[in-house]
Structures are given as structure tokens and as C-alpha cells.
């Protein structure tokens, strides 16, 4: 019998899958080389204990590392459940063009696009952007404000216009400096007018070099400006770039705009099945395991949709043999609402693993039926896949009820699930690619649509909306009106999205929601709206037509500080006529609904209650 070993960086398990399509088999040593330093460190002891380094390990046996599983609902929660996990194939996404935000790097905890596989693997990164010649018409100088570690070469339409700290190009380049990125340095481009294409599109390309493969960090964050260091910005901080990490981008790369290469299709492999049964039953039922790419990481999402389940019943499942006795338990929702429903809600989950783990454990301790998660889940910005691996593992390990049940999630999208491409971006980086990890990991009723409704029989409904991230607010208004009208007689009717419209002033409110959606919330009797994003706790008084009322209004709760550092709340927030409670505290909200009787309790990670509504008598 095989065994699993649990750790924050995922699971190392024995795999019997036979991979085809020319994929190189990984022995113990090559697998460790292809894993990040922290993962290698965490894998050595478990692998030694499992296989023995001398003779028990088969040199041809492949290794799979997985994150999860997690459970989610996007269809009927009384009769279905989606079980999913991430499988690492050992083919992390390098050697092809991708799309991400500057800066690029690792090791400094300040990179928008984290190159987690760079250390010990490759020393060059290539990035490409374009700009129109009209942007520099009449310019006296074209230059870069650049944060870098350790060296770089700049090309304009394929012609070299700047070099700093490196001799030679590509893998043959030799770095002569060990420069630390401490802010932005300015460099004027030489001979740029001769390289410029008048009246058209111009390609800016930069080749970043690390001092050595084993370097502890790397940074490349350029800003293109005209007329000197303080001049007008052409390509700004945090701009979107094409990037090529690992391998050789090929001849002429610096003179053309690349095309995004999609992740390769999953290799042909033996069929996998997930076994499940109602608790106490003798026989197992097998469900087919489906596979899709985890965006462009080279890794896979494995998932099974369990259907035809009994309402209000406990179930258990076990993953395929390839994943070494991975098992879990869950409960479906009741069909008739005769029992109280208890769930937890919150958003903005992951600044640090410590914060995330603490609040996920609190979620489990509250023994909820499910969790309603309001966006900014992993803070990956559609560029840092490694944060999703941690996020999935934390939920799998910590969000477990006292009775050992896993907690299904219903998820909304937030701004940190997305990367916003520039107007020039090709179709391949428009949605869903702008939220590639979110749309890879989570299923929704309509593909690549982040607004949907989950109905708990006819006693409770949860409407999920996208507050201007991968869909505009106005594009969802008509759909929202139809969804709410159909459910206006529900005893409990909730809405969840990311950016708040009735906030504390910690950040700006999303006023488009107030004009487009709030009148519908009021018209169709929404009980509560769960908002997030601002990294504080907030609860409003009931609001109707912009005024505080005693009856008939809607309350707004949030505002997203599950596992993040909180923001300061302006003193003026306490004077807002609609504000009932505003606190700079990390929290989740426990909701208990029995028919139209609904109670809300905000708690910190240690269980301390910071707010109740209605107030305890």
C-alpha cells in the first residue's frame, strides 16, 4: 500500500501513470532538480522514508506532486460536488512566450511576475513590448528608468541601443557586475533615432541577465520614458510584457512581437477514476477524472463532477491510486431548508501563509456547510502560479470541520485574480487569459463567465457577480435583474462580489455598482450583500434608496480581510450615516440562516467576536 506525505509545498506521491508523447521520465534526482529549492528541501526526507535512497526507489518510476484536493459548488449543492486538484507534471512553463506584468524576478518578494523556476535553471529572461512612434515625436531623448539585478541588454526593433553589465548575448553572455535592485536607475538609449521606425509600431526588447544560476534573486522592471529621467512615460511601471523564461527565444526575437503559446494538451495517459460512496455504504462508485491544463504552467487540473448525490447526506471519496490514498469527506446541502444553514464568508485571503492558515483553520472550526469566498484568493495576479499551490494546500489542510468534513467553496473573482492587458494586447491574452489561473481552477456554469447563481433548493440563493474584473458591471445588470426576479420569494437571498459600493473610505467605492445593481438589490429584497477588497471589517445599517431605514433595506458586510494586512480606516468613516461598524481587523463572517431568520457574526482567527447582527440580547 502506498502512503502520502503532507507538506506546505504539495504532496510527493508514487505515480503509476504511463506518460507518452515524448515526455522525459524523471528519476529521483532529476525530479528534485526540477523542483524549487523550498520544495526540494521539503521532499528529501519524505522521499527517503518512502523509497530509500539506495535500492528501493525505481529509477524509472515517475513522481507526481499534487496540491489539494479542494471541493467547490457551481451547480446544485444538494446533488452535486466538484472535486479538483493540481498535478505537477515536472514540465513547468518555461521555454515559451507568456504574458505578465513587470517586474519580473524572484527572491525579493516584490515581483509582479514571479519566476519561481529560474534559480539554478536559467540565467536569462527576455521581454518584449511595443509602442507607437507618435509617442516619441519631437523627443530629445529616449531612456529607461529600470530596476535590475544583475544586468541587461536593450534592443529597439532588433538593434542594440543599451547594454549594462554584460558582455555577449543570450546564454553566451558573461555578467561582469553583481548589481542589486535598489530603486530605479536611469539610462539614456543611444542611437535610438536611427533604430526608430517612423510613423508605425516599434518593438522594445530587453534581455535580462542574472549573475549566476545559483543567484538568490533576480529583478527586471523597465519603464520607458522620453526627454530625460523625469520625462513623459511611454511604457509605465507594472506594464504588461510578453516574456520568455528558460531556453532560447530564437533568432530575430528582439525585432518582432511574439504570439502567446497555449499550454500543450494533456498527454495521452491511462484513464483515471475517483471512487466515492455515501458514508456507511459498502460499494464504491467510480467517477471519471477529467483533465485540463492549469493555464500555461505546464501542470494539470484534475477534477471530477459527482452527480446524483442525495441531499443532506455525508459522502466520502478517494483519489486514484496514483495519488496514494488521498481521501476526504463532505456533506451535501439539504433539499428543503428545514434545518439551519451555516456558512462562512470573506475575501482577500493571502498576504502571508501564516495569516491564511490561521483563518482557514477558523473557518473549519466554525463547522460550516460551505464557504463563500469573495475574490482576491491567492493574490497571484494571473502571473504567480506558485501562490495558488500554497492557497490550495492551505485550504485542503486547514479548512476541515471538527468532524473531519472538507468545506466546499463558492467563489467570486477579484482584481488580484486578473492581469489587465493593454489595448494593444492580442486576443490570446484577453479573458479568460487575463484571469487564466482562476478560470483554469474553477468551473462555472457558463464557461469563462464569473457571474452565476447557486440555488439551495427553494430556501436560499447566492448570486455571484464580477465587480469589473473580467466582466464589466453594466454587462451583468440585465442578467442580475432576471436572476433576482426569479428568486425574490426566497426566504434567504444573498449577493457576493469583490469591490464594495458602500465602503469605509479605506479605498474608493465602486460607484457603478451603486447605480447599476443596488436598485435591483432593493427592488427584489436581497437580504445581505457581501463585499470585499478594502482589507477592513465593515457592516452597514439597512439601506434603501440611499437612506438608512429600519425595515426593508439591504445590509452590506465585508470588506475583505481574511488573510491580509489591514488598512487604516479614516476617522470620517464613523460619521457615515450608513456605517454600523468599521474595524481594521482580519476576520471572517459566520452566517446562520433558518428561513428568513438570519444572523451574522464577525470573528477573528482566534474566535474572538468583533461584531454581531442582530445584536445579542
C-alpha positions as CSV (number, residue, x, y, z in Angstrom):
1,X,0.0,0.0,0.0
2,X,1.3,3.4,-0.9
3,X,1.4,6.3,1.5
4,X,1.2,10.1,1.2
5,X,3.3,12.7,3.0
6,X,1.8,16.1,3.6
7,X,3.6,19.4,3.5
8,X,3.0,23.0,2.5
9,X,4.7,22.7,-0.8
10,X,2.4,20.0,-2.1
11,X,2.4,16.2,-1.9
12,X,5.1,13.8,-3.2
13,X,3.4,10.6,-4.3
14,X,4.1,7.5,-6.2
15,X,2.6,7.6,-9.7
16,X,1.8,4.6,-11.9
17,X,0.6,6.7,-14.9
18,X,2.5,6.0,-18.1
19,X,3.2,9.3,-19.8
20,X,3.5,9.3,-23.5
21,X,4.2,11.9,-26.2
22,X,7.9,12.0,-25.8
23,X,7.9,13.4,-22.2
24,X,11.1,12.6,-20.4
25,X,10.8,10.2,-17.5
26,X,12.0,11.7,-14.2
27,X,14.1,9.7,-11.8
28,X,14.5,10.8,-8.2
29,X,17.4,13.1,-8.9
30,X,16.0,14.8,-12.0
31,X,12.7,15.4,-10.2
32,X,14.5,17.1,-7.3
33,X,16.4,19.3,-9.8
34,X,13.2,20.4,-11.4
35,X,11.6,21.4,-8.1
36,X,12.2,24.7,-6.4
37,X,14.6,25.0,-3.5
38,X,12.0,25.0,-0.8
39,X,10.1,22.1,-2.4
40,X,13.4,20.1,-2.7
41,X,14.1,20.7,0.9
42,X,10.7,19.5,2.0
43,X,10.7,16.5,-0.3
44,X,14.1,14.9,0.6
45,X,13.1,13.4,4.0
46,X,9.7,12.0,2.8
47,X,11.2,10.5,-0.3
48,X,13.9,8.9,1.7
49,X,11.4,7.5,4.2
50,X,9.1,6.2,1.4
51,X,11.5,4.7,-1.0
52,X,15.0,4.6,0.5
53,X,17.8,6.3,-1.5
54,X,19.8,3.1,-2.0
55,X,17.8,0.4,-3.8
56,X,14.0,0.6,-3.0
57,X,13.5,3.5,-5.4
58,X,12.9,2.6,-9.0
59,X,15.0,4.7,-11.4
60,X,12.2,4.7,-14.0
61,X,9.3,5.4,-11.6
62,X,7.8,8.9,-12.2
63,X,6.9,11.2,-9.5
64,X,3.8,13.4,-9.3
65,X,3.4,16.3,-6.8
66,X,-0.1,17.5,-6.3
67,X,-1.9,20.3,-4.4
68,X,-5.3,19.6,-2.9
69,X,-7.9,18.3,-3.3
70,X,-10.5,21.0,-2.9
71,X,-14.3,20.9,-3.2
72,X,-16.5,23.5,-4.9
73,X,-20.1,24.2,-5.9
74,X,-21.2,25.9,-9.0
75,X,-24.3,23.7,-9.7
76,X,-26.9,22.2,-7.4
77,X,-25.3,21.9,-4.0
78,X,-27.9,19.3,-2.9
79,X,-27.0,16.8,-5.5
80,X,-23.5,17.6,-6.9
81,X,-19.9,18.2,-5.8
82,X,-16.8,19.1,-7.8
83,X,-13.6,17.5,-6.5
84,X,-10.4,19.0,-8.0
85,X,-6.7,19.1,-7.5
86,X,-3.5,20.4,-9.2
87,X,-1.0,17.9,-10.6
88,X,2.6,18.9,-11.2
89,X,3.9,17.2,-14.3
90,X,7.5,18.3,-13.9
91,X,7.1,20.3,-17.1
92,X,6.8,23.8,-15.5
93,X,6.1,26.5,-18.1
94,X,9.5,27.6,-19.4
95,X,10.8,27.9,-22.9
96,X,7.7,29.5,-24.5
97,X,6.3,33.1,-24.7
98,X,3.9,34.1,-22.0
99,X,2.4,37.3,-20.8
100,X,2.9,39.0,-17.4
101,X,3.4,42.3,-15.5
102,X,6.7,43.9,-14.8
103,X,8.7,43.5,-12.7
104,X,10.0,40.1,-13.4
105,X,12.1,38.1,-11.0
106,X,12.3,36.1,-7.8
107,X,13.8,36.1,-4.3
108,X,12.8,39.7,-3.3
109,X,9.1,39.3,-2.6
110,X,8.4,42.4,-4.7
111,X,8.0,40.9,-8.2
112,X,4.7,41.1,-10.1
113,X,5.6,38.1,-12.2
114,X,7.5,35.6,-10.1
115,X,9.9,33.4,-12.0
116,X,9.9,30.6,-9.4
117,X,11.7,28.1,-11.6
118,X,14.6,30.4,-12.6
119,X,17.1,29.8,-9.8
120,X,19.6,27.0,-10.7
121,X,17.8,26.5,-14.1
122,X,18.4,29.5,-16.3
123,X,20.1,32.9,-16.2
124,X,18.4,34.9,-19.0
125,X,14.9,36.3,-19.3
126,X,13.6,38.0,-22.5
127,X,10.8,40.6,-22.5
128,X,9.1,42.4,-25.4
129,X,6.7,45.4,-25.6
130,X,5.7,47.8,-28.3
131,X,4.9,51.5,-28.6
132,X,3.8,53.8,-31.4
133,X,6.3,56.2,-33.0
134,X,3.9,59.1,-32.3
135,X,4.6,58.7,-28.6
136,X,8.1,59.9,-29.1
137,X,7.5,62.6,-31.8
138,X,9.7,65.6,-31.0
139,X,11.5,63.8,-28.2
140,X,15.1,65.0,-27.4
141,X,15.9,61.8,-25.6
142,X,14.6,58.2,-25.1
143,X,15.6,56.4,-22.0
144,X,14.9,53.8,-19.3
145,X,14.2,54.0,-15.7
146,X,14.9,50.5,-14.7
147,X,15.2,48.4,-11.6
148,X,17.5,45.5,-12.3
149,X,19.6,42.7,-10.8
150,X,22.1,42.0,-12.3
151,X,22.5,43.1,-16.0
152,X,20.6,43.7,-19.2
153,X,20.7,44.5,-22.9
154,X,18.1,46.7,-24.6
155,X,17.1,46.5,-28.3
156,X,14.9,48.8,-30.4
157,X,13.5,47.0,-33.4
158,X,16.3,44.4,-33.1
159,X,19.1,47.0,-32.9
160,X,21.1,47.2,-29.7
161,X,20.6,50.6,-28.0
162,X,21.8,50.0,-24.4
163,X,24.0,47.5,-22.6
164,X,24.7,47.4,-18.9
165,X,26.9,44.9,-17.0
166,X,27.0,42.1,-19.6
167,X,29.3,41.0,-22.4
168,X,27.9,38.9,-25.1
169,X,24.2,37.9,-25.6
170,X,22.0,35.0,-24.7
171,X,23.5,32.0,-22.9
172,X,26.9,33.1,-24.0
173,X,26.6,36.4,-22.2
174,X,29.0,37.0,-19.3
175,X,27.8,39.2,-16.5
176,X,30.5,41.4,-15.0
177,X,28.5,43.0,-12.2
178,X,26.5,41.8,-9.2
179,X,24.1,44.8,-9.2
180,X,21.4,45.0,-6.5
181,X,18.0,46.4,-7.4
182,X,17.6,49.3,-5.0
183,X,15.1,51.6,-6.8
184,X,15.2,52.7,-10.4
185,X,18.3,53.8,-12.3
186,X,18.1,56.0,-15.4
187,X,19.9,55.2,-18.7
188,X,19.6,57.1,-22.0
189,X,19.3,55.0,-25.1
190,X,22.0,55.5,-27.7
191,X,21.3,55.8,-31.4
192,X,17.6,55.3,-30.8
193,X,16.6,57.7,-33.6
194,X,18.4,55.6,-36.1
195,X,16.6,52.5,-34.9
196,X,13.2,54.1,-34.7
197,X,10.5,53.2,-37.3
198,X,8.8,56.5,-38.1
199,X,5.0,56.5,-38.2
200,X,4.4,53.0,-37.0
201,X,4.9,50.2,-34.5
202,X,8.2,50.0,-32.6
203,X,9.4,46.9,-30.7
204,X,11.3,47.4,-27.4
205,X,13.0,44.2,-26.3
206,X,15.1,43.6,-23.2
207,X,17.4,40.7,-22.4
208,X,17.8,40.4,-18.6
209,X,20.8,38.5,-17.2
210,X,21.4,37.0,-13.8
211,X,25.0,37.0,-12.4
212,X,24.9,33.2,-11.9
213,X,22.5,30.3,-11.9
214,X,22.6,29.9,-8.2
215,X,21.9,33.6,-7.5
216,X,19.4,34.2,-4.7
217,X,17.5,36.8,-6.6
218,X,16.8,38.5,-9.9
219,X,14.9,41.6,-11.0
220,X,13.9,43.2,-14.3
221,X,11.5,46.1,-14.2
222,X,11.8,48.7,-17.0
223,X,10.0,52.0,-17.6
224,X,10.4,53.7,-20.9
225,X,10.4,57.5,-20.8
226,X,11.1,60.4,-23.1
227,X,13.0,63.6,-22.5
228,X,15.0,62.5,-19.5
229,X,14.5,60.7,-16.2
230,X,11.5,62.8,-15.2
231,X,10.1,63.0,-18.7
232,X,6.8,61.6,-20.0
233,X,6.2,57.9,-19.5
234,X,5.8,55.7,-22.7
235,X,5.7,52.3,-21.0
236,X,5.0,52.6,-17.3
237,X,5.7,50.7,-14.1
238,X,3.9,47.4,-13.8
239,X,3.1,47.4,-17.6
240,X,2.2,44.2,-19.4
241,X,5.0,42.5,-21.4
242,X,5.5,39.3,-23.3
243,X,8.2,37.3,-21.6
244,X,10.3,34.2,-22.4
245,X,11.8,32.4,-19.4
246,X,14.1,29.4,-19.9
247,X,15.6,28.4,-23.2
248,X,16.4,30.3,-26.4
249,X,13.7,32.5,-27.9
250,X,15.3,32.0,-31.3
251,X,16.9,34.3,-33.9
252,X,15.2,37.7,-34.5
253,X,13.2,37.6,-31.3
254,X,14.1,41.2,-30.5
255,X,12.6,42.6,-33.7
256,X,9.1,41.1,-33.6
257,X,6.1,40.8,-31.4
258,X,5.7,37.2,-30.2
259,X,2.5,35.2,-30.1
260,X,1.3,33.6,-26.8
261,X,1.7,29.9,-27.0
262,X,-1.0,28.0,-25.2
263,X,-0.2,25.2,-22.8
264,X,0.2,21.8,-24.6
265,X,-2.8,19.5,-24.4
266,X,-2.7,16.9,-21.7
267,X,-0.7,13.9,-22.8
268,X,-2.4,10.6,-23.6
269,X,-2.4,8.6,-20.4
270,X,-4.2,5.7,-18.8
271,X,-7.8,6.6,-17.6
272,X,-8.1,7.7,-14.0
273,X,-11.2,7.3,-11.8
274,X,-12.2,8.8,-8.5
275,X,-14.1,6.5,-6.1
276,X,-16.9,7.8,-3.9
277,X,-19.7,6.4,-1.8
278,X,-22.3,7.5,0.8
279,X,-21.0,7.2,4.3
280,X,-21.7,3.7,5.6
281,X,-22.3,2.2,2.2
282,X,-20.4,-1.0,1.2
283,X,-19.9,-0.3,-2.5
284,X,-17.8,2.4,-4.2
285,X,-18.9,4.2,-7.3
286,X,-16.3,5.3,-9.8
287,X,-16.4,8.7,-11.4
288,X,-14.2,9.7,-14.4
289,X,-11.3,12.0,-13.7
290,X,-11.3,14.9,-16.3
291,X,-8.1,16.8,-17.2
292,X,-7.4,20.3,-18.4
293,X,-4.2,22.4,-18.4
294,X,-3.6,24.7,-15.4
295,X,-3.3,27.8,-17.6
296,X,0.2,27.9,-19.2
297,X,2.1,26.4,-16.3
298,X,2.6,23.0,-17.9
299,X,0.8,21.4,-15.0
300,X,-2.7,19.9,-14.9
301,X,-6.1,20.4,-13.2
302,X,-7.6,17.0,-12.4
303,X,-11.3,17.1,-11.5
304,X,-14.5,15.0,-11.2
305,X,-18.0,16.3,-11.0
306,X,-20.0,14.0,-8.7
307,X,-23.7,14.0,-9.7
308,X,-26.9,12.3,-8.5
309,X,-25.9,12.6,-4.8
310,X,-28.5,12.5,-2.0
311,X,-29.5,15.8,-0.4
312,X,-28.3,16.3,3.2
313,X,-26.1,13.2,3.1
314,X,-22.4,12.6,4.1
315,X,-20.1,11.2,1.4
316,X,-16.5,10.0,1.3
317,X,-14.2,9.8,-1.7
318,X,-10.7,8.7,-2.5
319,X,-8.4,9.8,-5.3
320,X,-6.9,7.4,-7.9
321,X,-4.1,5.1,-6.8
322,X,-1.7,7.5,-8.5
323,X,-2.3,9.9,-5.6
324,X,-1.6,7.5,-2.8
325,X,-4.7,7.0,-0.6
326,X,-5.8,10.6,-0.8
327,X,-9.3,10.7,0.6
328,X,-11.9,13.1,2.0
329,X,-15.4,13.5,3.4
330,X,-18.1,16.1,2.7
331,X,-21.8,16.8,3.2
332,X,-24.4,17.9,0.6
333,X,-26.9,20.6,1.3
334,X,-30.4,19.8,2.5
335,X,-33.2,19.8,-0.1
336,X,-35.9,21.6,2.0
337,X,-34.3,24.0,4.3
338,X,-35.8,22.5,7.4
339,X,-32.5,22.8,9.2
340,X,-30.5,26.0,9.8
341,X,-27.7,26.6,7.2
342,X,-24.4,27.8,8.5
343,X,-21.7,29.2,6.2
344,X,-18.6,31.4,6.4
345,X,-17.7,34.3,4.1
346,X,-14.9,36.7,3.4
347,X,-12.3,37.6,0.8
348,X,-8.7,38.9,0.3
349,X,-7.2,35.8,1.7
350,X,-3.4,35.5,1.2
351,X,-0.8,38.1,2.1
352,X,1.1,35.5,4.2
353,X,0.8,31.8,4.6
354,X,0.5,32.3,8.4
355,X,-2.5,34.6,8.1
356,X,-4.1,32.3,5.5
357,X,-3.6,29.2,7.6
358,X,-5.0,30.8,10.8
359,X,-8.2,32.0,9.2
360,X,-8.7,28.8,7.2
361,X,-8.4,26.9,10.5
362,X,-11.0,29.2,12.0
363,X,-13.3,28.5,9.0
364,X,-13.0,24.8,9.7
365,X,-13.6,25.3,13.5
366,X,-16.9,27.0,12.7
367,X,-18.3,23.8,11.2
368,X,-19.9,25.4,8.2
369,X,-21.7,23.7,5.3
370,X,-19.7,25.8,2.8
371,X,-17.5,28.9,2.4
372,X,-18.5,31.9,0.2
373,X,-15.1,33.4,-0.9
374,X,-15.3,36.9,-2.3
375,X,-12.2,37.2,-4.5
376,X,-8.5,38.1,-4.2
377,X,-8.0,34.5,-3.2
378,X,-4.3,33.7,-3.8
379,X,-3.1,37.2,-4.8
380,X,-1.4,35.6,-7.9
381,X,-2.3,38.4,-10.3
382,X,-2.6,35.8,-13.1
383,X,1.2,35.6,-13.1
384,X,2.3,33.8,-9.9
385,X,1.1,30.2,-10.1
386,X,3.1,29.2,-7.0
387,X,0.7,31.2,-4.8
388,X,-2.2,29.1,-6.0
389,X,-0.3,25.9,-5.0
390,X,0.0,27.3,-1.4
391,X,-3.5,28.5,-1.4
392,X,-5.0,25.1,-2.4
393,X,-2.8,23.3,0.1
394,X,-3.7,25.6,3.0
395,X,-7.4,25.1,2.3
396,X,-7.1,21.3,2.0
397,X,-5.1,21.1,5.2
398,X,-6.7,23.7,7.5
399,X,-10.3,24.2,6.4
400,X,-11.6,21.0,7.9
401,X,-14.5,20.7,10.3
402,X,-14.2,19.2,13.8
403,X,-16.0,16.1,12.3
404,X,-13.4,15.8,9.5
405,X,-15.5,17.2,6.7
406,X,-13.9,19.2,3.9
407,X,-15.6,22.6,3.3
408,X,-16.9,23.2,-0.3
409,X,-16.4,26.7,-1.6
410,X,-18.4,29.0,-3.8
411,X,-16.0,31.6,-5.3
412,X,-16.2,35.1,-6.8
413,X,-13.4,36.7,-8.8
414,X,-11.4,39.7,-7.6
415,X,-8.8,42.1,-9.1
416,X,-5.9,40.0,-7.9
417,X,-7.2,37.1,-9.9
418,X,-6.6,39.1,-13.1
419,X,-4.0,40.8,-15.2
420,X,-5.3,43.7,-17.2
421,X,-3.9,43.7,-20.8
422,X,-3.2,46.9,-22.6
423,X,-5.3,48.0,-25.5
424,X,-2.8,46.5,-27.9
425,X,-2.9,43.0,-26.4
426,X,-3.7,40.2,-28.9
427,X,-6.8,38.1,-28.5
428,X,-4.8,35.3,-26.8
429,X,-4.3,37.4,-23.7
430,X,-7.9,38.8,-23.4
431,X,-10.3,37.0,-21.0
432,X,-10.1,34.2,-20.0
433,X,-6.3,34.5,-20.3
434,X,-6.4,37.7,-18.2
435,X,-7.6,35.5,-15.3
436,X,-6.0,32.3,-16.5
437,X,-5.5,30.6,-13.2
438,X,-9.0,31.4,-11.9
439,X,-10.7,30.1,-15.0
440,X,-8.5,27.0,-15.1
441,X,-9.0,26.0,-11.5
442,X,-12.7,26.8,-11.0
443,X,-15.6,25.6,-13.1
444,X,-18.6,28.0,-13.6
445,X,-22.0,27.1,-15.1
446,X,-21.1,29.2,-18.2
447,X,-17.6,28.8,-19.4
448,X,-15.4,31.8,-18.7
449,X,-18.3,33.7,-17.1
450,X,-17.6,34.7,-13.5
451,X,-21.3,35.6,-12.7
452,X,-23.5,32.8,-11.7
453,X,-26.2,31.7,-9.1
454,X,-26.1,28.8,-6.7
455,X,-29.6,27.7,-5.5
456,X,-30.1,25.7,-2.3
457,X,-33.5,24.2,-3.1
458,X,-36.1,27.0,-2.9
459,X,-35.0,28.2,0.5
460,X,-31.7,30.1,-0.2
461,X,-29.8,31.5,-3.2
462,X,-26.4,33.0,-3.6
463,X,-25.7,35.3,-6.6
464,X,-22.1,35.7,-7.6
465,X,-21.1,38.9,-9.5
466,X,-17.9,40.2,-11.1
467,X,-17.2,43.8,-10.0
468,X,-15.3,45.0,-13.0
469,X,-12.5,42.4,-13.3
470,X,-13.1,40.1,-16.2
471,X,-16.6,41.5,-17.0
472,X,-17.9,45.0,-16.8
473,X,-20.6,45.9,-14.3
474,X,-23.1,47.1,-16.8
475,X,-22.8,43.9,-18.9
476,X,-24.2,41.9,-15.9
477,X,-27.1,44.2,-15.0
478,X,-29.8,42.7,-17.2
479,X,-28.7,39.2,-16.2
480,X,-28.8,40.2,-12.5
481,X,-32.3,41.6,-12.8
482,X,-33.6,38.3,-14.2
483,X,-31.8,36.2,-11.6
484,X,-33.2,38.3,-8.7
485,X,-36.7,38.5,-10.0
486,X,-36.8,34.7,-10.3
487,X,-35.7,34.4,-6.6
488,X,-37.5,37.3,-5.0
489,X,-39.6,34.9,-2.9
490,X,-36.6,33.1,-1.5
491,X,-36.5,33.2,2.4
492,X,-32.7,33.9,2.2
493,X,-31.2,35.8,-0.8
494,X,-27.6,36.8,-0.8
495,X,-25.2,38.5,-3.3
496,X,-21.4,38.4,-3.2
497,X,-18.8,40.3,-5.3
498,X,-15.4,41.8,-4.7
499,X,-15.2,45.7,-4.8
500,X,-17.6,47.4,-2.3
501,X,-20.0,50.2,-3.2
502,X,-20.7,51.1,0.5
503,X,-17.2,51.1,2.0
504,X,-15.4,52.7,4.9
505,X,-13.2,55.1,2.8
506,X,-10.2,52.8,3.1
507,X,-10.3,52.9,-0.7
508,X,-12.6,54.3,-3.3
509,X,-16.1,52.8,-3.6
510,X,-17.2,51.2,-6.8
511,X,-20.0,53.7,-7.6
512,X,-21.0,51.8,-10.8
513,X,-22.5,49.1,-8.6
514,X,-24.5,51.7,-6.7
515,X,-26.1,52.9,-9.9
516,X,-26.5,49.6,-11.7
517,X,-27.0,46.9,-9.1
518,X,-28.1,48.5,-5.8
519,X,-31.6,49.4,-7.1
520,X,-32.1,45.7,-8.1
521,X,-30.9,44.5,-4.7
522,X,-33.6,46.8,-3.1
523,X,-36.3,46.0,-5.6
524,X,-36.1,42.2,-5.2
525,X,-35.4,42.0,-1.5
526,X,-31.8,40.9,-1.2
527,X,-31.1,40.2,2.5
528,X,-27.4,40.9,2.5
529,X,-24.6,41.8,0.1
530,X,-21.1,40.6,0.9
531,X,-18.3,42.9,-0.3
532,X,-14.6,42.7,0.0
533,X,-11.3,44.3,-1.3
534,X,-10.7,47.1,1.2
535,X,-8.9,45.0,3.9
536,X,-11.1,46.1,6.8
537,X,-14.3,44.9,8.6
538,X,-17.5,46.8,7.7
539,X,-21.2,46.4,8.4
540,X,-23.8,48.9,7.3
541,X,-27.2,49.7,8.6
542,X,-30.1,48.7,6.3
543,X,-30.0,51.0,3.3
544,X,-32.9,51.8,0.9
545,X,-32.7,54.5,-1.8
546,X,-29.6,55.9,-0.3
547,X,-31.1,56.3,3.2
548,X,-30.8,54.4,6.4
549,X,-34.1,52.6,7.2
550,X,-35.3,50.3,10.0
551,X,-37.1,47.9,7.7
552,X,-36.9,46.9,4.0
553,X,-33.3,47.9,3.4
554,X,-30.2,45.9,2.4
555,X,-27.2,45.5,4.6
556,X,-23.7,45.4,3.2
557,X,-21.0,43.4,5.0
558,X,-17.3,42.8,4.3
559,X,-14.8,44.2,3.4
560,X,-12.2,41.6,2.7
561,X,-9.5,41.0,5.3
562,X,-9.4,37.2,5.7
563,X,-5.6,36.8,5.4
564,X,-4.2,40.2,4.6
565,X,-2.7,43.1,6.4
566,X,-5.4,45.6,7.3
567,X,-5.7,49.2,6.1
568,X,-6.3,52.3,8.1
569,X,-9.9,53.4,8.3
570,X,-10.4,57.2,8.0
571,X,-12.0,58.8,11.0
572,X,-14.7,60.2,8.8
573,X,-15.9,56.6,8.2
574,X,-17.5,56.5,11.6
575,X,-19.6,59.6,10.7
576,X,-21.0,58.0,7.6
577,X,-24.8,57.8,8.2
578,X,-24.9,54.2,7.0
579,X,-22.0,52.8,8.9
580,X,-22.8,50.5,11.8
581,X,-19.3,49.0,12.4
582,X,-15.9,49.8,10.9
583,X,-12.8,48.0,12.3
584,X,-9.3,47.4,11.0
585,X,-9.3,43.7,11.9
586,X,-8.8,40.4,10.0
587,X,-11.9,38.4,10.1
588,X,-14.4,36.1,8.6
589,X,-18.2,36.3,8.9
590,X,-20.3,33.4,10.1
591,X,-23.8,33.4,8.6
592,X,-26.7,31.3,10.1
593,X,-29.9,31.2,8.2
594,X,-33.2,29.4,9.1
595,X,-35.8,30.5,6.7
596,X,-35.9,34.3,6.8
597,X,-34.2,34.4,10.2
598,X,-30.6,35.3,9.5
599,X,-27.7,36.1,12.0
600,X,-24.3,37.4,11.2
601,X,-21.2,37.1,13.4
602,X,-17.8,38.5,12.6
603,X,-14.9,36.7,14.2
604,X,-11.1,37.0,14.3
605,X,-8.8,34.0,13.7
606,X,-8.8,33.1,17.4
607,X,-12.6,33.1,17.5
608,X,-13.0,36.5,19.2
609,X,-16.3,38.1,18.2
610,X,-15.9,41.6,16.9
611,X,-19.5,42.2,15.7
612,X,-23.0,40.7,15.7
613,X,-26.1,41.4,13.7
614,X,-28.7,41.5,15.0
615,X,-27.0,42.3,18.3
616,X,-27.2,39.7,21.0
617,X,-29.9,40.4,23.6
